[in-house]
Amino acid sequence: MTTFERFERSIPELMTELAPAHVPDYFDDMLRTTATTSQRPSWSYPERWLPVEITARPLTSRSFPWRPIVVLALIALLVAAGLAVYVGSQNRVPPPFGAAGNGVLFYRASDGSIVSLDPVDGSTATVLPASEKEVDPLPSRDGRRIALVPYGSSTSAPITVRGVDGSDQVTLAGVYREIDAVDWSPDDSDLAIVSNQGGLQSITVAASDGTAAHTLALGRQVSLISYLPDGRLATVAGERPGDACPGDDATRAPCALFVVNSAGTGLDMLIPAADFHGINTIAPSPDGTKLLWVEWNIGTGNVADPEAPGRLHVYDLRAGVDRRLADDDFPVPYNINRAWFSPDGSSILFDLFEATPNHWAVVSLAGGAPIRIGQGWPQNGTDASWAPDGRSVLARYPTSDTTSELWLLDPSGGGADRRLDGNLPYLPPWQRVAR
């Protein structure tokens, strides 16, 4: 029997014998090259950009708890919104000119105390108790303070400023007597005061924080003042230095209409005395482009209209042009004493004197027929003013020497008038608040 011998078991040994170990010819050259070449930087390996703990972490299917995070975020947003509303409500103030919200009415009561009246519900609150000095409150344009003014006092007296709650008293620099007019500056940093300074009715501008005051060196008698939105003062004063305004004869008083910077510089005469016969009021439009004034011209030699008692005029401050408001639709005869722009500047409130009875009236700035509002009154003595929001007119009707009625009138003439509680000695000024 022949034995079969398997030779594949000898293949490894045969391969070793046939291919003995051999070093390549280029091995020495390779060693020399690698000895002078630095290792490849780690950033060149993209797989090394990931942290080891991420690449080595096994993946799980567990979801992240987003719901608590979302709830906390919503709470944070609500808190932030509440804080924003609170801070905003504390810092919001009305614009110095134009429409604003209606605040309270301030007045001096018969016992001399300073009182606020809420026109919505008729409630009153004592702001300051009665004092030895009779003073009248004048709210600032932002509605946060009141100036306490001793109007018409023949003896020297200070003017003080307080918060609307009676706190934080500040006494203005300077001493004043025979005060005719006071007006807050647009930013409430100053008050302009017309008073007797050295025997001449002059304008003094006093800082509302009590730090300083200076009297404008105009050298002429001043009658009326009103701040413009740009910070200048519109004023009725003697045309020339030394002129009295008004003079002994009010119909021939040498008064002219001016604007002047609050520092006393830049005095600019808008209408000379020969053409200006204004009485009682000068009122700027809310946008500061116009001045409203009332002409009272009887027998002054005005060729255009020698008999013009109480006519409405509007002076364009940009164009330097004065025009008389068209009155073709007014009653004949009529006259006017006082007038004011509405908070939006589109219409004019004025006292309309006619045969009988007299009324408060409203007319469009473009002219047209007057709208009579409120009850008629047979004689002088009434007062009125626009509400800050322009939606009503506050009017006071004296019923005797010591009593009166206070009404809110519908300026559209629709008759939606409402009587307010209170028997006040004069028309109270209205506090402006943010809308």
C-alpha positions in Angstrom: 0.0 0.0 0.0 1.4 3.3 -1.1 1.4 6.2 1.5 0.2 9.7 0.2 2.4 12.5 1.6 0.9 16.0 1.8 3.5 18.7 0.9 1.4 21.9 1.8 2.6 21.6 5.4 6.0 22.5 4.1 5.0 25.6 2.2 5.9 28.2 5.0 9.4 26.8 5.2 9.8 26.7 1.5 8.6 30.3 1.2 11.1 31.4 3.9 13.9 29.7 2.0 12.8 31.2 -1.3 12.4 34.8 0.0 15.0 35.5 2.6 14.7 38.9 4.6 15.9 41.9 2.6 16.2 45.6 3.5 15.1 47.9 0.6 17.8 50.0 -1.1 16.0 53.3 -0.3 15.6 52.6 3.5 18.6 54.8 4.4 17.2 57.7 2.3 13.8 57.4 4.0 15.4 57.6 7.5 17.3 60.7 6.5 14.1 62.5 5.2 11.9 61.6 8.2 14.6 62.8 10.7 14.3 66.4 9.4 10.5 66.5 9.0 8.2 67.4 11.9 5.2 65.4 12.9 1.9 66.4 11.2 -0.1 68.9 13.5 -3.1 67.6 15.3 -5.5 70.2 13.9 -5.0 68.7 10.5 -7.0 65.6 11.7 -10.7 66.5 11.7 -11.5 63.6 14.0 -9.4 65.2 16.7 -11.6 68.4 16.8 -14.2 66.6 18.9 -13.6 66.1 22.6 -12.8 62.6 23.5 -15.6 62.5 26.0 -18.1 63.2 23.2 -16.7 60.8 20.7 -16.4 58.1 23.4 -19.9 58.7 25.0 -22.5 56.1 24.0 -25.6 57.6 22.5 -28.8 57.5 24.5 -32.4 58.2 23.6 -33.2 60.2 26.7 -34.8 63.7 25.9 -33.8 67.0 27.4 -36.4 68.5 30.0 -37.4 71.6 28.0 -40.7 72.3 29.8 -39.3 73.8 33.1 -36.9 76.0 31.0 -39.8 77.3 28.9 -41.9 78.0 32.0 -39.1 79.9 33.7 -38.5 81.9 30.5 -42.2 82.9 30.4 -42.1 84.0 34.0 -39.0 86.1 33.4 -40.7 87.8 30.4 -43.8 88.6 32.4 -41.7 90.1 35.2 -39.7 92.2 32.8 -42.9 93.4 31.1 -44.4 94.4 34.4 -41.3 96.3 35.4 -41.2 98.1 32.0 -44.8 99.1 32.4 -44.2 100.3 36.0 -41.1 102.3 35.1 -42.7 103.7 32.0 -45.8 104.8 34.0 -43.5 106.6 36.5 -41.5 108.4 33.8 -44.2 109.3 31.3 -45.0 113.0 31.1 -47.2 114.9 28.7 -45.8 117.0 25.9 -45.3 120.6 26.9 -47.6 121.8 24.1 -50.6 120.2 22.4 -53.1 117.6 23.5 -52.5 115.8 26.9 -54.5 113.9 29.4 -56.8 115.6 31.9 -55.5 115.7 35.5 -57.0 117.5 38.4 -58.0 121.1 38.9 -56.0 123.2 41.3 -57.4 126.3 43.1 -57.1 128.5 46.2 -60.1 127.9 48.4 -61.9 130.7 50.3 -59.8 129.9 53.5 -56.6 130.3 51.5 -55.7 126.5 51.3 -54.6 124.9 48.1 -57.1 122.3 46.9 -57.3 119.8 44.0 -60.6 118.9 42.4 -61.1 115.7 40.4 -63.4 116.7 37.5 -64.5 113.0 37.0 -66.0 112.3 40.4 -65.9 115.7 42.1 -63.7 114.6 44.9 -61.4 117.2 46.5 -58.1 116.9 48.4 -56.2 119.6 50.4 -52.7 120.0 48.9 -51.5 122.7 51.3 -53.2 124.2 54.4 -54.0 127.9 54.5 -51.1 130.3 55.0 -50.6 133.9 55.7 -49.9 134.7 52.0 -52.6 134.3 49.4 -51.2 132.4 46.5 -52.6 130.8 43.4 -51.4 127.5 42.0 -50.0 127.3 38.5 -49.3 123.7 37.3 -46.1 123.0 35.4 -46.4 121.7 31.8 -45.4 118.2 32.8 -48.0 118.2 35.5 -45.6 117.2 38.3 -45.2 120.6 40.1 -47.2 123.7 41.0 -45.9 127.3 41.3 -47.5 129.2 44.1 -47.8 132.8 42.9 -48.9 135.9 44.9 -50.5 137.6 41.8 -51.0 141.4 42.1 -49.3 141.6 45.5 -48.2 145.2 46.1 -45.6 144.1 48.7 -42.5 142.1 47.8 -43.2 138.3 48.1 -41.4 135.1 47.1 -42.7 132.6 44.6 -42.4 129.0 45.6 -42.6 125.7 43.7 -43.8 122.4 45.2 -44.7 118.9 44.0 -48.4 118.4 43.2 -48.8 116.7 46.5 -47.4 119.7 48.4 -43.9 118.2 49.0 -40.4 119.4 48.2 -40.8 123.2 48.5 -38.3 125.4 46.5 -38.2 129.2 46.8 -37.4 130.9 43.5 -34.5 133.3 43.5 -35.6 137.0 43.5 -38.3 138.9 45.1 -41.4 140.1 43.2 -44.3 142.5 43.6 -47.2 143.6 41.4 -47.0 140.3 39.5 -49.0 140.5 36.2 -48.1 137.2 34.5 -46.2 133.9 35.1 -45.5 131.2 32.5 -43.5 127.9 32.7 -40.8 127.3 30.1 -41.3 124.3 27.7 -39.0 122.1 29.7 -40.2 123.4 33.1 -36.7 124.4 34.0 -37.6 128.1 34.3 -40.5 130.4 35.0 -40.9 133.8 33.3 -42.4 136.4 35.6 -43.7 139.9 34.8 -43.4 142.1 37.9 -42.4 145.5 39.1 -38.6 145.6 39.0 -37.3 149.1 39.8 -40.5 150.8 38.9 -40.8 149.1 35.5 -42.9 146.0 34.7 -40.2 143.7 33.5 -39.6 140.0 32.6 -37.6 138.0 35.1 -36.6 134.4 34.2 -36.1 132.3 37.4 -34.8 128.7 37.5 -37.5 126.4 38.9 -34.9 124.8 41.2 -34.3 128.1 42.9 -30.7 128.5 41.9 -30.7 131.7 39.9 -32.8 134.5 38.3 -32.1 137.2 35.9 -34.2 140.2 34.7 -34.3 140.9 30.9 -32.8 144.3 30.2 -35.4 145.4 27.7 -35.7 148.9 29.0 -39.4 149.1 28.3 -42.7 148.3 29.9 -44.0 144.8 29.5 -47.7 143.8 29.5 -48.1 140.2 28.3 -45.9 137.1 27.9 -46.2 133.6 26.6 -43.5 130.9 26.0 -43.2 129.5 22.5 -42.4 125.8 22.0 -38.9 126.8 20.9 -38.1 128.4 24.2 -38.5 132.0 23.1 -40.9 134.4 24.7 -43.7 136.2 22.8 -44.3 139.5 24.6 -46.4 142.7 24.3 -44.2 145.6 25.4 -43.5 149.3 24.7 -42.3 149.8 21.2 -39.3 151.9 22.3 -37.2 152.0 25.4 -39.0 154.2 28.0 -42.5 153.6 26.4 -45.3 152.6 28.8 -47.5 149.6 27.8 -50.3 150.0 28.1 -50.4 153.8 28.2 -52.8 156.1 29.9 -55.3 155.6 27.1 -55.6 151.9 26.4 -56.8 152.4 22.9 -53.7 154.4 22.0 -51.1 152.5 24.0 -47.8 152.3 22.2 -47.6 148.6 22.6 -45.9 146.3 20.0 -45.6 142.6 19.6 -42.2 141.0 20.0 -40.4 137.7 20.4 -37.2 137.6 22.5 -34.8 134.9 23.7 -35.2 133.9 27.4 -31.7 135.4 28.0 -32.9 138.8 26.8 -31.1 138.7 23.5 -32.5 138.7 20.0 -35.4 141.1 20.6 -37.5 141.0 17.3 -40.5 143.3 16.7 -43.2 141.4 14.8 -45.9 144.1 14.7 -45.2 147.8 15.4 -47.5 149.8 17.7 -49.1 151.6 14.7 -50.5 148.2 13.5 -50.8 146.3 16.8 -53.7 147.0 19.2 -53.8 143.8 21.2 -55.5 143.3 24.5 -55.7 140.6 27.2 -54.2 137.6 25.5 -51.5 136.3 23.1 -51.6 132.6 22.6 -49.1 130.4 20.6 -50.3 127.5 18.5 -49.3 124.1 19.8 -46.8 123.6 16.9 -45.2 127.0 17.6 -45.8 128.4 14.1 -48.5 130.9 14.9 -49.5 133.6 17.5 -53.2 134.3 18.2 -54.0 137.8 19.4 -57.1 140.0 19.8 -57.3 143.4 18.2 -59.2 146.2 19.9 -59.0 149.2 17.7 -61.5 152.0 18.2 -60.8 155.4 16.7 -57.1 154.9 16.3 -57.0 156.0 12.7 -56.6 152.6 11.2 -57.6 153.2 7.6 -58.4 149.6 6.8 -60.9 149.4 9.8 -61.1 152.4 12.1 -63.8 150.6 14.2 -62.6 147.1 15.0 -63.5 146.2 18.6 -62.3 142.7 19.4 -61.2 141.0 16.2 -59.2 137.7 15.9 -55.7 137.9 14.4 -53.3 135.1 13.6 -49.6 135.9 13.0 -47.5 133.4 11.0 -44.1 133.3 12.7 -42.4 131.5 9.8 -43.7 133.8 7.0 -43.8 137.0 9.2 -47.4 137.7 8.0 -50.4 138.8 10.1 -53.9 138.1 9.0 -57.3 138.9 10.4 -59.6 135.9 10.8 -62.5 135.9 8.3 -65.7 136.9 10.1 -68.2 137.1 7.3 -70.4 134.6 9.2 -70.2 136.4 12.6 -73.2 138.3 14.0 -73.4 142.0 13.6 -72.4 143.7 15.8 -70.0 141.6 17.9 -66.7 141.9 19.8 -64.1 139.7 21.5 -61.8 140.1 24.5 -59.9 136.8 24.9 -59.1 133.9 22.7 -57.0 130.6 22.8 -56.0 127.9 20.4 -57.4 124.4 20.9 -54.8 121.8 22.0 -54.6 120.4 18.5 -54.4 123.9 17.0 -57.4 123.5 14.7 -59.9 125.8 16.3 -60.2 128.8 18.6 -62.1 129.4 21.8 -63.2 132.9 22.5 -65.7 135.1 24.4 -68.4 136.3 21.9 -70.1 139.5 22.9 -73.2 140.3 20.9 -76.6 141.9 21.4 -77.7 139.5 24.1 -76.9 137.1 25.5 -73.2 136.6 25.3 -71.6 133.1 24.9 -68.4 131.2 24.9 -67.8 130.2 21.2 -65.6 128.1 19.1 -64.6 128.8 15.5 -62.3 126.9 13.0 -58.9 128.4 12.4 -59.9 128.6 8.7 -62.8 130.9 9.7 -66.6 130.3 9.3 -69.6 130.7 11.6 -68.9 130.6 15.3 -70.4 127.8 17.4 -72.0 129.1 20.6 -71.4 126.7 23.5 -72.8 126.6 27.1 -75.3 128.9 28.6 -75.6 132.5 27.8 -74.5 135.2 30.2 -75.7 138.8 30.4 -72.5 140.4 31.7 -68.8 140.1 32.1 -67.1 138.0 34.7 -67.0 134.5 33.1 -63.8 132.6 32.4 -63.1 129.6 30.3 -60.2 127.4 29.1 -59.7 124.3 27.0 -59.4 120.9 28.7 -55.9 119.5 28.1 -57.4 116.8 25.8 -59.4 119.3 23.8 -62.6 117.4 24.2 -64.3 119.9 26.5 -64.1 123.5 27.7 -64.0 124.4 31.3 -66.2 127.4 32.1 -67.0 129.3 35.2 -70.2 131.3 35.5 -70.5 133.7 38.5 -73.9 133.6 40.2 -73.1 136.4 42.6 -70.1 138.3 44.0 -69.1 135.2 46.1 -70.6 132.2 44.3 -70.3 130.6 40.9 -70.9 127.5 38.8 -68.3 125.3 37.1 -69.2 123.6 33.9 -67.6 121.3 31.3 -68.9 122.4 27.9 -69.2 120.4 24.7 -67.0 122.4 22.1 -69.0 120.9 19.2 -72.1 122.7 20.4 -74.0 119.4 20.8 -75.1 120.3 24.3 -73.4 117.4 26.2 -72.5 119.8 29.0 -72.0 118.8 32.6 -71.9 120.8 35.8 -69.1 120.1 38.2 -69.4 120.2 42.0 -67.6 123.2 43.5 -68.2 126.9 44.1 -64.8 128.4 43.2 -63.8 132.1 43.3 -62.0 131.9 40.0 -61.4 129.5 37.1 -58.9 126.8 38.3 -56.0 125.8 36.1 -55.9 122.2 34.8 -53.1 119.7 35.4 -51.7 118.1 32.3 -50.9 114.4 32.5 -49.7 111.7 30.1 -52.4 110.2 28.0 
